[in-house]
Amino acid sequence: LRSCSPGQARRTNTSRRARLVARFGDIYAQERLDAETLLRTYISDTEMVQRIIFIAAVESFHAAKMAYRQFKVRVRETLSLGHSGPESLEDTVLDYIVRHEDLYDVQASVNEVIRSMNINPKISFPPEIDFIVISTLIRELCRVAFSMQTLIPPLDIAFGIDGELFSETKYHRSFDSDFTAALVAYHVWPALMENDVVIVKGEAVTKR
């Protein structure tokens, strides 16, 4: 632990942030579309497919943030026993987490996401199929969401509800939207936020 210079997490914050924002965009462009293609083999309803993916993203961030908080508590308890500086305990904890992100039990988060999706009343799935079919998407979202918690400030996704007023600053309209409609019918992808400021727009469908 002492072999690493203090404050490494803070010094690498800018480069890590850029990498994670880019990765979030890559997931939207690649893993999301792969999951959509896969789901369409089981579900013909485009809206349901897109709702499933959006809820998977929301639940992945929720599960990863919970896991991060628990992981941070354990690390702080362990490191506080022998901490003597020169950096603060909080910086030491953050440095440790950034260097040991591979200790994050991402599979536990994936399982938690799938459990939450199974009881979500807004989405349904053919009974013979399980949401585990999109576990690749969920796993990648959990990984990026966990890593985003190590940033200063951390990144998060915007809260979105059906029927909210469409915001040009938060979302792009999907191509099949009614471009004159003022309200969001449902969300396709969440916006990425930093201190309540949108840094990557999400996607939503507007309909009358």
C-alpha positions, 0 to 999 in steps of 0.5 A: 500500500505504501509503495503507491504515491498518495493522491493517485486517484485525484491526479488521474481523475480527469483521464479516468473521467474521460475514459468512463464517459467515452465507455458510457457512449460505447455501451449505448452504441454497441452493447445496447444495440446488441441487447436490443437485437437479442430481445427482439428475437423474444419480444416483438413490441419495440416499446417493451424492448426499449423499456427493458433496456432503460430499466436495466441501465437504471437498475445497474447504476443503482446496484453498482452505487450500493455495492460501491458504498458497501465496498468503501465502508469495508475498505475504510474500516480496514485502512483506518486501523493502520492509517497514519498519513500523510494523505487523508484517510478518505484519499487513501481509501479512494486510492485503494479502491481505484487500484483494486476495482477488480475486487468489485463483485460485479456478478453479485450486482448483475444478480441484483439487477435481474432480481429487481427487473423480475419484479418491475411492474413496467416490464414483462418477459416471456415466462420461458426466458430470463433477463439473464440473456442481456447480462452482458449489457448489465455487467458492462453498465455495472462496471462503468457505474461502479468506476464512476463512483470513484470520480470527484465528483462522481457521475450518475444518471438522470432520474426519468419518469414517464410523462415528464416534460421533454427536456432538450438539454437532457434527451435526444428524441428517438426517430419514431417520436412525435416531434411536436409532443411535449411529454416523454412517453418512455425513455430509451437511454438515461442522460449522464450527469455530473453535479446535476449538469447533463454531460451526455444526453440520453434518448427518449420517445415523445408521443401525444 
